[in-house]
């Protein structure tokens, strides 16, 4: 189940970094609209995470981090979602996901289901610790695992399929 793929690590002085980050931001404008047609679809599936995970794994943590910071902000400005009160937490969680995904891809230079599962779980745990530190509450963190487990599966399987096909 392990596949060697062509991975990139673009820097901030390369136009490709910004081009791909903008592509991911655009995808993150469309994809959530589809998932929000499902009741609690945004909470359950975390559609922004799928794009950030695939993008950071394929194009490096710098491209992923740029998209992770811009996606929730652009979405909020254009659609009002995510709500202002969760914007900082969501940005933090996506940034952690981009960093972990990009660094794991850079280290292992391959993609596999166990690697992606490790990336998703490690970034989710680190992001949840950050959320608790920022908000002082744990209810939303617990919901990430109880309500959001379909999204975790989607991130792992979806990213694996995307990276194998792209």
N, C-alpha and C positions, 0 to 999 in steps of 0.2 A: 504493500500500500504506500510505499515511499516512492516519490517521483523527484527526479532532478529536473529543475526548471531554470530558465534564465531569469535571474533576479538582478535588480539594479539598485544602486544606492546613489541617487542624485544629490547634489549639493545645492545650497541656496544661491550659488552664482551661476546656475544653469537654468536656462529658460524652461527646459523639460520639467523641472521641479514644479514650477508655477502652472504650467500647462496641465500636467496631470492632477495637481491639487485642485484646479478649477473644474476639471472633468469630474472629480470625486464630489466636489461641492454641488455641481449640477445634478449628479446622480442622487445626492442626498437631499435635493429639493423634490425630486420626483418620487423616489422610492417610499418615503414616509407617507406621502399622500395615498399611495396604494394600500399600505398597511393600516392606515387610519380608517379605512373602510370597514375593517374588522373591529368589533367591539373590543376595546383595550388592546388593539393591535400594536400601537406604538410601545406600550409598556411591556407587552408580552414578547414582541419580536425584536425590539431595539434595532430598527432598520438602519440607522446611521452607523451602527457598529459593524455591520456586514461590509459596507463599502470601505470604511476606515481600515478594517482588518485586512481585506484583500489588497487594498492600495498600499498600505504600509509594508505588507509582506512582499509584494511584488516590486515596489519602487523605492523602498527604504524608509527609515524612520523620519527623515526630514520632510519628505513629501507627505507622508502620513500625518505627521504632526501639524503641518500647515493646514491640511484638509480637516483635521480634527478640531482645530481652533476655529476655523472659518465656518464649517458646516452648521454647527448649532447657532452661531451668531447670524449668519445669512438667513437660515430658516426662521429664526425668531423675528428678524426684521421684516421678512416678506410674508410670513404666514402666522406669526404670533406663537408658534410652537417651536421649541419648547417654551414653556412659560418662564417668565423672568426669574421666578423663585428657584427654578431647577437648572437654569442656564449654566451657572458656574460649576455645579456638580457634574452635569452632563459633559461639559467641556473638559473637566479634569479627567473623567473616566475615559473619554475618547482619546485624550492625549496620552494617558497611561497605556491604553490599548495600542496606539500607534507606536509608541516607544518600544514596548515589549515585542510586538510583532516584527518591527523592523530590525531590532537587535537579534532576535532569534533567527530570522531569515538570514541575516548577515553571518551569523555564527555557524549555522548548519548547512546553508546553501542548498537546501532541499525542502520539499513539503511532504508532510505525512499527516494522517489523522491524529496520531498521538502528539506530534509537535503542535498542531493547531489546537488540540484540546488543552495542552499545557499552556499555550499562549492565552487562550480565552479564560481559563480558570485563574491563572496567575494575575492577569490584568484585572479580572473581575474582583479578586480578593484585594489587590492593591488599591483599586478604585473605590471599593467599599470602605477600606480603611480611611482613605482620603475623604469620602463622603461623611463618615462618622466624625472625623476631625472638623470638617467644615460646618456640619449641621448639628452635631451633638445628638442626633437621633439615629435609631437603628432600624426602624420600621421599613423605610424605603429600601434599605440594604437587604433586608430579609426578602422583600418582594422581588428583588433582582433574581433570586434563586427559586422562590416558590412560584411566582407568576411568570417570571422571565425565562424559565428553563427551555421553552420551545425556541426562543431567540438564541440561546446559547448553542443549541443543536444546529440551528440554521447557520449561525456564524461558522461553526466548525465544518459542517458538511458543505454549506454553500461556498465558503472560501476555498475548500479543497477542490470542488468541482470547477469553480471559476479559474483557479490557478492552473489546473490541469488542462483546461481548454484554451486559455489565453496565451 
